[in-house]
Amino acid sequence: MITPKPGSIVLGTTRPTELRDWYRRALAPGAAEEGPIDLGGFLLVIEQRDDVDAKNGEPGRMILNFHVDDFDAVEAQLLEAGVEWVTPADDRPSGRFGTFADPDGNYLQIIQFTQRP
């Protein structure tokens, strides 16, 4: 049996330029201005869509997680970018978590596990 490896995700939005700028500023400062945004080998494609609302009405339905080795450094980068924190840094038995939202209201998390799952 073959297990496919995720390679990219399409993020539909009513304002692709604003959202792309936000993702570049918050998560990929060195990314090119055009084309997919490379998030460590996983590609983020931001696309203009007319079949989505301006804000995500159910942002907890799917959360994109970023596993990090230095939570404090990534948190500082996100603070510098002015992200909106949904749940600031939270120490849990499995590690440290922080949940933030993009301008469309989609949830993302940074996680530094104490032990890899």
N, C-alpha and C positions, 0 to 999 in steps of 0.2 A: 504494500500500500504506500502511496506517495503522499507526503504532507506538503502542500504548497507553502511557499514562504511569501509573506506579504512584502510587497515592494513599493507600493504607493497608495495614496488615498486622494480622492477628489473632494475638495471642500467647496460646495456651492454657496454662493453669496450674491447679494444684490449690489455689493460695492467691492469688487475685486481689488482695485488699486489700494484702497485704504486697508483692507485685510492683509494683502500681500506685504505692504509696508510694515504693518504691525508685526507679522510673523518674522520678517527679516530683522527688524529691530530687536524683538524679544528673544528669538531663538536661533537666528542664523545671520549675525551681523555681516559676515563676509559673502553672503549669497548674492548671486547675480540679480540684476533688476528684472530680468525677463526669464521665463521658463519655470520649470519645477524648482522648488526649494529643497535642497538636499539636507535632510535632518539625520545625519550619520548613516547614510546608505538607504534610508527610507525617504521616498520622494513625496512632497506635498504639492499637489496641483490645485491652484485656486482658480475657480471658474465662475464667470458671470452666469447666473441662473435666474430665470423668471418664475420658476415654480417653487421658490422658497421664500419664507418671510424674512424681513430684515433682521429679526431676532429669533434665536432658537427658543421655542416654547417648552422644550423638554431637554435641557442641557445635561441632565444626569443620565440620560439614556445611554450615551456612549462617551467615555472619557479617554482621551489619548494620553497615555502615560509615557513619561521620559525617565528612564533609569539613569541616575547620575552617580558619579563617584565622589563628587564634592558638592554637597547640598548647598553649603554656605556661598560658594562662588556662583553657582547658578542662580540662587535666590537673589544675590546682589545684582547680577546681570538683569534679572527680571524686574527688580525694584527700580533700577536705573532706566529701564524701558517704560516704567509707569504702568505695569500690569495691574489689573483689578483682582485682588485676592478674594476668593470665595471662602477658603479656609487657609489661613496662614500656617506656617510651619507647625507641624503637629508630630510629636514623638509618640510612636506606637510600638508595641512589642516587636513587630517585624521590621521597623525602620522609621525613617523620618519622611513625612508626606507634606506636600503643599499643593493646594488646588487653586487655580486661577482661571479667568475667563478671557476669551478673545473679544474683540469689539462686537461680534455677532452673538455673543453669549454662550459659545461653545466652551465646555470645560476641558481643561488640560491639567495634568499633575506632574510634579517632579517628585521622584521617590529615590531615596538612598536606603537600600535594604541593609539591615544588619547582617543578614545572610541571604544570598541569592535564592529565590524561590525555585 
